[in-house]
């Protein structure tokens, strides 16, 4: 058995063997009239991959193939697909399916569909398993498959398909633009993109980081200034400053949220996209009353936001800072270990898929 009846990917068996990758045969969902098969060229490495394989986000059934920042070529296109053609360079992010029929989907919020299917570690309504992009192919619905602008190299485009949309969508939904003041917490895999989006959208943007050594990077990425949160009095002099704070750190369980909330203007949002393994500290209702702060969060973005984001990246030169690793047992192991230890500035993309799978 082989393609199109089965795919091949690099997988782990359990959270106990989270960094021990091996090749496995993967059974995709039955090919549908709205589906697209993508022969994968490269795939980003996301913090979500590490939270998943380590069991931080719950148990999973192996063999598990992660990866949801996928770029490749459409090699099979269902008869009802309209916008994608065979040979197109396309991307697939962290969602591969939604019903597209419920009120949530029809409101432009298919990324919150009650039936949504994640790119990996998820089941379709028919019981089929969704497999990720550390593989030779991925099968996805056309609505979650996107043309990649020519101006974006594949290894650079890949991280935009999760980290990019995760940080872009909440900014545009909050109306971030000229006249707004935005703070970005955590200058890492998510935050270094959030800084660029906020600046590209025209907002006055500040970086909030525990690491003084990231100041130079933050300024180059579009920050007007940097607030070092390692200082226990970091909020002094900045209270009621921000319209919107985007938290991209996955250690929010360690935050003194009252201090961060004090930075917001009346009615401002503290919005979370950095999702760690641990719950937040106890929150008292009185914490919200000083400035009527809103605590919010989000999941990915919709189809229209993904298309707009990719075009903005091409037009404005927004791009992740990427280090590449060769796909394989060793490359996958190094990728998850270094992401877990925060030893990357600021994203990995796995490359060399042709070599790994013996393609020309």
C-alpha positions, 0 to 999 in steps of 0.5 A: 500500500502507498499513496494515495491509500496511505501516507508515511510520516515521522511519528511518536508512540506516546508521551513517554517517548515524546522525542523518539521519532520513527517512520510509520504508515498513516491512513488518511481519510477517504478522499472527498470531492472538496479535498486536496492532497498536498505533497509536502515540501516543508513544515514548521515546528510549533510549540503546539507540537511539543505540548502535544507529544509531551502530553501537556495538552492531554493523552494521545493515541500513537503513532502520532504525526504532528506538524501543522505549518505545511507548505507543498504542491497540490497533487490531487484536487477534488472535482468540486474544488474551485480555487486550487489547481494541481501544481499550485504551491499551497499551505495548510495550517492547524485546521483541516476541516469544519462543517461550514454549515452551522451558524458559527461557520456561516458567521465567518468563525469556522475556526470555532466550529463545534465540529472542527478538525485539527490537522493532527491528533483529531478525528473526522466525523466518520471516524477517520484520523487526521495526520500532521505534516511531518509526512510526505502528504497531507489531505485537507479540505479546500477551505483550509488550503491556501495559495502561497504568494510568490514573494514568500519562500516556502520555509518562511511561509510555513510558520505563518500558517499557525504562528502567523494567523494565531497572532494576526487574527486577534489584532485585526479583530481588535481593530488594531491600527493607527492611533492604537497602542499595543503591547506584546508579551513574550518575544518568542515564536509567536511574539516576534511575529505579533510585533511585526503584524502590529507595526505593519497594521500601523499601531504604536507597538511595545515589546514586554519581555522577561529577557533584556537580551531580546531588546535589540531584536524587538526594536528591529522587529517593529517595537517602539520600545521595550518594557523589561518585565523582570523588573518587579516594578515594570508597570510603573510609568506605563499604567493605562497605556495600552489599548490591547495587550497580546500575551504570546508567552506560554508561562502565563500561570507565573504572571502577576495578572493584576500588574499586567491588567494595570497597563490597559486603558479603560475597557482594554483587552488582555488577550491570550494566544500563548497556551501553556500546560498549566492553569492561571493563578487565581483571579479575583473579580475585583481585578477587573474593576479598576479599568474594566479590563477584558480577559480574552483569548482566541484560536487561529483565524478564519479563511479570509484572515489567513488570505489577508495575512499571507498577502500582508506578509508578502506586501510588507515583508513580514516574515518569521526568523527561521532556522531550518532542520532536515526532516528525519528521526534526528531532525525531529528529535532536535526540533522538539527538544530545542523548542521545549527548552526555548533554544530557538530564535524564533521558529524552526522549519523542517526541510529536506522532505524530498530526500527523506522520502526518496523523491527526486 
